[in-house]
Amino acid sequence: MGKDREKDIFISDTGVHTSRIGLYSTIFVALCRLLSIVLAVLGILAFISGNF
């Protein structure tokens, strides 16, 4: 994971800046997985109850 952190650091004339793109990507992937799980559970419940 050390290499991933090095990619988030940018050095410029004004100083050292850290990027939050990795954090935002991780949050986006987590939300997509959560939504997929919720939709799968709702689909199974609809199939069991006969509303499919």
Secondary structure, 3 states (H helix, E strand, C coil): CHHHHHHCEEEECCEEEECCHHHHHHHHHHHHHHHHHHHHHHHHHHHHHCCC
